[in-house]
């Protein structure tokens, strides 16, 4: 079974609108961490936001927030007030107590002016 | 400047010719890892290391070797490369592994083409 599932290969959003990128995960660990990374067309991997499994509040970092629904095993990324520079590939990832990292297949986001 | 440095950035080579991709970090991180990125498959972990002389297999270790003789270096070795190892490779490091807010710092990537 896939550890991380991102079901949206591509998404479009109008500039200044909000967008939600979906991520579901599969783990039997009680302790785990969830990450989102951004990969612009230039190729580098940029860390955006982290959520721990025991964190009771949803993580926020500027325009990024993580909608964490533990019972549903989902960790969706919400980008508010989209900007042209947000056009990129977005990856959801998970770490478990065994020290392995798992990434999803990514969602390509295009921001339309 | 804190960074993860990979070399080479690009390499075209032939089947069976041994190659090494170097990775070095200057942040004194304990955890280092190698990934390959293929279209439609995302990033898949090849090997990771929690500390010097401690390495473990990720999801796709076949055909690769690693070593961690020094804390800062984590080279990826392809003893007998094959065309199915053509990919974009990333090295990454973080202060610690496991669970916790330990985001990985990534190198710029190495694009390998094996003919």
Interface residues (C-beta under 8 A of the other chain):
Chain A: X4 X6 X29 X31 X32 X33 X35 X43 X44 X45 X47 X50 X52 X53 X91 X93 X95 X96 X97 X98 X99 X100 X101 X102 X103 X104 X105 X106
Chain B: X31 X33 X35 X40 X41 X42 X43 X44 X45 X48 X50 X56 X58 X59 X88 X90 X92 X97 X98 X99 X100 X101 X102 X103 X104 X105 X106 X108 X109
